[in-house]
Each structure stands twice: as structure tokens, then as C-alpha cells.
């Protein structure tokens, strides 16, 4: 009965995701928070929901192989769940209370499993790995066919849980004494890998869930004690907290974001992590009020613009991103990112440093914004670029570029 409840929650979450423009994480978390499930069944509901989203194209290929006629969208969701269990989880699917047509199709799938799986393995990469065809073609063009395939496979793997040890609250030796199950990461001494969410450590502010790729932007920013530092698109505050850690809370740090809800989350994170923040404020960089610049007490030594982006570098964690994107989004995002960059630079001191960063793999959002910035803002010169590529570095995708403002 518990497993049935987990399947029902996954089904309701899938239907809600299909009908509403909301992130998958918030939808499934909301449903599971309201359900009375054991830990294993909660994990099972997550597995079903994310597993179906990761494999939509492949599951629909199998559905079309089993039934050529049109299938109601609600019934299709049930079939996706059933086929995911049969062919990918390889667990028994109990079809109680399901319609006769669903039972018939699932029984046929069991009988024809061998002849269904073999043709699926011969399908193009975008079908086998359930990615939009235009994305696979882009990645093959930018990274080469082999890396494109590696990236698609990477995106379909369950993401590991990494956490950054928060040195504002605890040192490394004490952290490993209290949490011996944490495994240190080579080349990232302040990061650990854990098998499950470290609830106690998070509540104590001893760590923060964060991928090591996020350090690239802060490394290029290279903040110093005593400086005025602006994090322009800060929420939920992970990079801001890392900046505060690097300067040991001995700098004035201003954290801005557009949404009030995200700012509230960021404030709570700062309090738990012991971040002594100079200022937290709401600001839409695409249309800031004129009074905003007049009210700023002084310019900043360093500015971080961690711009909103397509999230293609973190698609393994943001499972539904691939189904939200269109080919036109990347040029649209570039215009938005450049506009934020241009506005934020107005708060940078002469001789100061601005770092532009994204968690995107797309050249329009990364190198394209860099070129556009250099072409339109003569006061800036490019000093360095860094990137993280999943198929090369083994962590999330990220990009950062460091500029210096002329004196």
C-alpha cells in the first residue's frame, strides 16, 4: 500500500508538472511533504518522478511501439510510470485500480520486452537518452559527438550530494570528527561527498549543499578583507557565503536579488551559516529605479554577476530543464545577461574587478556575453576565463570570466 502511495504521489506530481509552469523540484517536494511516507517510500516517489522526467522520450518511444493510436495524456503518464518501472527500474508493476487499457498495454510490454528494448538501443542519441534533439545537435557541434553523448548520459545519472564545510562555523578536523561518514574530495579540501542529506550538519550551519564547480566564480573574484563586495544575483546565497568565508567575515558584502521570496531564503541561510552580511536588498537589475544608484553609499571593489541562465550545466540536478528550453532561449538569455552585467558594472570602482558567471554550457550565454561586454563596455578588459565541463571535470557545468575596470 505504501508503494502504491508513492506511485500515486509521483503520478500527481507528473501531471502537475505537465500542466503548470513550475520547477519540478518544488512540485514533487510539495506533494511529498504533505504525504505520510516512510523514508524508503519517499525515496521511491522521488525516483519514480525524476526517473520518468529523465526518460520521457525513450518511454514515449516504447509507448508508440506498443500502441499506434492516440492515448489520453493522463493515461500516458500512468504508462510512463509503469514502463519506467518495468524496463529501467526493473521492478514489478502492480496495476491495481488502473484502467483496462493500461493493464493491457503493460501486459503486452512484459511479453514483448526483448523486442522493445533492442530497437530502443538502436535509436538516435536524443531518443535513447531522452533529450531534445536540438540540444543534442548543439552539443555535438560545440563539444563533438562523443562528448555530447557523455553529457547526455551524465545528465541522466542521479546527482551525488556534495557539501562545502562552512569554516565560519567549524574547522575541517572537527567536522570530520563529528561527521565521520563524510568523504573528502580530492583537489577540493573543503568539500565532502555524502550518501544522504546531512540534516544535522545543515541545521548547525556546519556545511552547505554546493557543487565544487561553484567555486570557480569566487576564485576569480578573489575577494580581500576590508573590501566592499557586491553579489548582484545572490540568492540563495551559496556563493555569497563562500565569499564571506574567504574574507573571514572581514569585508562589507552586499547581496541583492530580484525576488522577495528568494531573499527571505537567503537571509535564513546567512543566519544559519554565520555570514556577517553588510546589506541584503531587493533589486531587479533589468529595471532598477534611478534612486537606487543615488542611494548607494560608495562603489564596490569587486562585483559578482552570477547571472540567471538556461542551467544546461546543472541539468542532472534540474531534471526538467531540458523540456522547458527552446532554441530561441539562448539568444534571449544573452540579452538579459548582458543587460544585468551592464547595470551592475555602474557600481564598480575604477580599477575594480567584476566576475560574470553562469551554470550554462552554451556559448551564447558564456563567451557570447564576454564578447558583447568587451565590444560595448570599453572600460572593461578581460583578464581570465574558467569553466567546468561535466564530461571533463566530473562536476556540474559552470563558466566564469574576470574583467578589470580601467582606472
C-alpha positions in Angstrom: 0.0 0.0 0.0 2.9 2.4 0.8 4.4 1.7 -2.6 1.0 2.5 -4.2 1.0 5.8 -2.3 4.5 6.6 -3.6 3.4 5.9 -7.2 0.2 8.0 -6.7 2.3 10.9 -5.5 4.7 10.6 -8.4 1.8 10.5 -10.8 0.1 13.6 -9.3 3.4 15.4 -9.4 4.0 14.5 -13.1 0.5 15.7 -14.0 1.0 18.9 -12.1 4.4 19.5 -13.8 2.9 19.0 -17.2 0.1 21.5 -16.6 1.9 24.2 -14.6 5.0 26.2 -15.3 6.7 25.4 -12.1 10.1 23.8 -11.4 9.9 20.0 -10.9 11.8 20.2 -7.5 9.2 22.4 -5.9 6.3 20.4 -7.2 7.4 16.9 -6.0 8.7 18.3 -2.7 5.4 19.9 -2.0 3.5 16.7 -2.7 5.9 14.5 -0.6 5.9 17.0 2.3 2.1 16.5 2.6 2.3 12.7 2.5 2.9 10.4 5.3 5.5 8.1 3.8 8.4 6.2 5.3 11.9 7.2 4.2 12.2 4.3 1.6 8.8 5.2 0.1 9.7 8.8 0.0 12.8 7.9 -1.9 10.8 5.7 -4.2 8.4 8.5 -5.0 11.4 10.8 -5.9 12.9 8.0 -8.0 9.7 7.5 -10.0 9.1 11.2 -10.6 12.6 12.1 -11.6 13.2 8.9 -13.5 10.2 9.5 -15.7 11.3 13.1 -16.4 14.8 11.9 -17.3 13.5 9.3 -19.8 10.4 10.9 -21.3 11.4 10.5 -25.0 12.5 6.9 -24.5 9.4 6.0 -22.6 7.2 7.6 -25.3 9.1 5.6 -27.9 8.1 2.4 -26.1 4.5 3.6 -25.8 4.3 4.3 -29.5 5.7 0.8 -30.2 3.0 -0.7 -28.1 0.1 1.3 -29.3 -0.2 3.3 -32.5 -3.5 5.1 -31.7 -3.7 8.3 -29.7 -3.5 7.9 -25.9 -5.0 10.3 -23.4 -2.3 12.4 -21.7 -3.3 11.3 -18.2 -3.2 7.6 -19.3 0.2 8.3 -20.9 1.6 9.4 -17.5 0.5 6.1 -16.0 2.1 4.2 -18.8 5.3 6.2 -18.4 5.5 5.2 -14.8 4.7 1.6 -15.5 7.3 1.3 -18.3 9.9 3.1 -16.3 9.5 0.5 -13.5 9.5 -2.4 -15.9 12.4 -1.6 -18.2 14.6 0.9 -16.3 14.0 0.2 -12.6 13.2 -3.5 -13.5 10.7 -3.8 -10.7 7.3 -5.3 -10.8 4.4 -3.0 -11.7 1.2 -3.7 -9.9 -1.6 -2.1 -12.0 -4.4 -2.2 -9.4 -7.2 0.3 -10.0 -5.9 1.2 -13.4 -7.9 1.2 -16.5 -8.2 -1.9 -18.6 -6.3 -0.3 -21.5 -3.4 0.4 -19.2 -3.3 -3.2 -17.9 -3.4 -4.5 -21.5 -0.5 -2.3 -22.7 1.6 -3.2 -19.7 1.0 -6.9 -20.1 2.0 -6.6 -23.7 5.1 -4.7 -22.7 6.1 -7.6 -20.4 5.5 -10.2 -23.2 7.4 -8.1 -25.7 10.2 -6.7 -23.5 13.1 -8.1 -25.6 11.8 -6.9 -28.9 11.1 -3.4 -27.4 14.4 -2.9 -25.7 16.6 -3.9 -28.7 15.1 -1.3 -31.1 15.3 1.4 -28.4 19.1 0.8 -28.2 19.4 1.4 -31.9 17.5 4.8 -31.8 19.3 8.2 -32.2 21.1 9.6 -29.1 18.3 12.1 -28.4 15.8 9.2 -28.1 18.0 6.8 -26.2 18.9 9.5 -23.6 15.6 11.5 -23.8 17.0 14.9 -24.6 15.5 17.5 -27.1 17.0 16.8 -30.5 18.1 20.5 -30.9 20.1 20.3 -27.7 21.9 17.1 -28.7 22.8 18.7 -32.1 24.1 21.8 -30.4 26.3 19.9 -28.0 27.6 17.7 -30.8 28.6 20.8 -32.8 30.2 22.6 -29.8 31.9 19.6 -28.0 32.0 16.9 -30.6 29.7 13.8 -30.9 31.5 11.7 -28.2 31.3 14.5 -25.6 27.7 15.2 -26.5 26.9 11.5 -25.7 28.8 11.6 -22.5 27.0 14.7 -21.5 23.6 13.2 -22.2 24.5 10.1 -20.2 25.8 12.3 -17.3 22.5 14.3 -17.2 20.6 11.0 -16.6 22.6 9.9 -13.7 21.3 10.6 -10.1 23.3 13.6 -8.9 25.7 13.0 -5.9 25.3 15.1 -2.8 28.3 17.5 -2.3 28.6 19.8 0.7 31.0 22.6 1.5 32.4 22.6 5.0 31.5 26.0 6.4 34.7 27.3 8.0 32.9 30.2 9.6 31.3 27.7 12.0 33.7 24.8 12.2 37.1 23.7 11.1 37.8 20.7 8.9 39.3 18.5 11.7 36.3 19.0 13.9 33.9 18.5 11.0 35.3 15.0 10.2 35.3 14.1 13.9 31.6 14.9 14.2 30.6 13.6 10.8 32.9 10.7 10.0 30.7 9.4 7.3 31.6 12.4 5.1 34.2 11.7 2.4 36.6 14.4 1.4 37.0 15.3 -2.3 40.5 15.2 -3.9 41.6 18.7 -5.0 38.6 20.2 -3.1 39.7 20.0 0.6 36.7 21.9 1.9 34.1 19.8 0.1 32.7 16.4 1.1 30.6 13.8 -0.6 27.7 12.3 1.5 25.4 9.5 0.8 22.3 11.3 2.2 21.3 14.8 3.1 23.4 15.7 6.3 20.4 17.2 8.1 22.2 17.8 11.5 25.2 19.4 9.8 23.0 21.6 7.8 20.9 22.7 10.7 24.1 23.6 12.7 25.4 25.6 9.8 28.4 23.3 9.6 28.0 22.8 5.9 26.1 24.0 2.8 25.0 21.8 -0.1 27.0 23.0 -3.0 28.8 21.6 -6.1 32.5 22.3 -6.3 32.1 23.9 -9.7 30.5 26.9 -7.9 33.9 27.9 -6.5 35.2 28.9 -9.9 33.5 32.3 -9.8 34.6 33.0 -6.3 38.2 32.0 -7.1 38.3 34.6 -10.0 36.6 37.2 -7.8 39.4 36.7 -5.3 37.9 38.9 -2.5 40.0 40.5 0.1 39.3 41.5 3.7 38.4 45.2 4.1 36.8 45.5 0.6 33.3 46.4 -0.5 31.9 43.4 -2.4 28.6 43.1 -4.3 26.9 39.9 -5.2 24.4 41.1 -7.7 22.2 37.9 -8.2 22.9 36.3 -4.9 20.0 34.1 -3.8 20.0 31.5 -2.3 23.4 32.8 -1.1 25.8 29.9 -1.6 28.5 32.0 -3.4 27.9 34.9 -1.1 28.6 32.6 1.9 31.7 31.3 0.3 32.9 34.9 -0.3 32.3 35.7 3.4 34.3 32.6 4.3 37.2 33.6 2.1 37.4 37.1 3.8 36.6 35.6 7.3 33.7 38.0 7.6 36.0 41.0 7.4 34.5 42.8 4.4 31.4 44.7 3.6 29.3 42.4 1.5 26.0 43.4 -0.2 23.7 40.7 -1.5 21.0 41.5 -4.0 18.3 39.5 -5.7 15.1 40.2 -7.6 12.5 38.0 -5.7 11.4 38.7 -2.2 10.8 35.0 -1.5 14.4 34.1 -2.5 15.8 37.0 -0.4 14.0 35.5 2.7 15.6 32.2 2.0 19.0 33.8 1.6 18.7 35.7 4.9 17.9 32.4 6.7 20.9 30.8 5.1 23.2 33.6 6.1 22.0 33.4 9.7 22.5 29.7 9.9 25.9 29.9 8.3 27.2 32.8 10.4 27.6 35.1 7.4 28.0 38.7 8.6 26.4 40.5 5.7 26.6 44.2 5.2 23.4 44.6 3.3 20.7 42.5 1.8 18.3 44.1 -0.7 15.8 43.5 -3.4 16.8 44.8 -6.9 15.6 44.0 -10.4 18.8 44.7 -12.4 16.8 44.9 -15.7 14.8 47.9 -14.4 16.4 49.4 -11.3 14.9 52.7 -10.0 17.0 55.7 -10.6 17.2 56.4 -6.9 18.9 53.0 -6.4 22.3 54.3 -7.7 22.0 57.6 -5.8 21.3 55.7 -2.6 24.4 53.6 -2.8 26.9 54.8 -0.3 30.0 54.0 -2.3 31.2 52.0 -5.2 32.4 48.4 -4.8 35.9 46.9 -5.2 34.5 43.7 -6.5 31.2 42.7 -8.2 30.0 39.2 -8.9 27.3 38.8 -11.5 26.1 35.2 -11.3 23.5 35.7 -14.0 20.3 33.8 -14.4 20.8 31.3 -17.2 19.5 28.3 -19.0 21.0 25.9 -16.4 22.3 23.4 -19.0 25.4 22.8 -16.9 23.3 21.6 -14.0 20.7 19.6 -15.9 21.5 16.5 -13.9 20.1 18.3 -10.8 17.4 20.3 -12.7 15.9 17.3 -14.4 13.0 19.2 -16.1 15.1 22.0 -17.6 15.6 20.1 -20.9 11.9 20.1 -21.5 11.5 23.8 -20.8 14.1 25.1 -23.2 13.6 26.2 -26.8 16.2 27.1 -29.4 15.4 30.8 -29.1 16.1 30.9 -25.3 19.8 31.2 -25.6 19.8 34.4 -27.5 17.1 35.8 -25.3 19.1 34.9 -22.2 22.2 36.6 -23.6 20.3 39.9 -23.9 19.1 39.6 -20.3 22.5 38.6 -19.0 24.3 41.5 -20.8 21.7 44.0 -19.5 22.3 42.8 -15.9 26.1 43.0 -16.4 26.0 46.5 -17.9 23.8 47.8 -15.0 25.8 46.2 -12.2 29.1 47.5 -13.6 27.9 51.0 -12.8 28.6 50.2 -9.2 32.2 49.1 -9.7 35.1 51.3 -8.7 37.8 52.2 -11.2 40.4 49.5 -11.1 37.9 47.1 -9.6 37.1 43.5 -10.5 33.8 42.2 -11.9 33.2 38.5 -12.5 30.5 37.2 -14.8 29.4 33.6 -14.2 26.7 31.1 -15.2 25.9 27.4 -14.8 25.3 27.2 -18.5 27.3 25.3 -21.2 26.0 27.4 -24.1 28.4 29.8 -25.9 25.7 32.4 -26.3 25.5 32.8 -22.6 29.2 32.5 -21.8 31.7 33.5 -24.5 29.0 35.4 -26.3 28.3 37.7 -23.3 32.0 38.2 -22.8 32.4 39.3 -26.4 29.4 41.6 -26.2 30.7 43.1 -22.9 34.1 43.9 -24.4 32.5 45.4 -27.5 30.1 47.6 -25.6 32.0 48.5 -22.4 35.4 49.9 -23.3 36.1 50.5 -19.6 36.4 46.7 -19.0 39.3 44.4 -20.0 39.2 40.6 -19.9 41.7 39.0 -17.6 40.8 35.4 -17.3 38.1 32.7 -18.1 37.5 29.4 -16.4 34.9 26.7 -17.0 33.9 23.3 -15.6 32.6 20.7 -18.1 30.9 17.6 -16.7 32.4 15.2 -19.2 35.9 16.5 -18.5 35.9 17.6 -14.8 33.3 15.3 -13.2 31.3 18.1 -11.7 28.5 20.4 -12.8 29.0 22.7 -15.7 30.0 26.3 -14.9 31.6 29.3 -16.6 33.2 32.5 -15.2 35.0 35.4 -16.7 37.1 38.1 -14.8 37.1 41.7 -16.0 39.1 44.7 -14.7 37.7 48.2 -14.9 40.2 50.7 -16.2 41.4 53.4 -13.8 
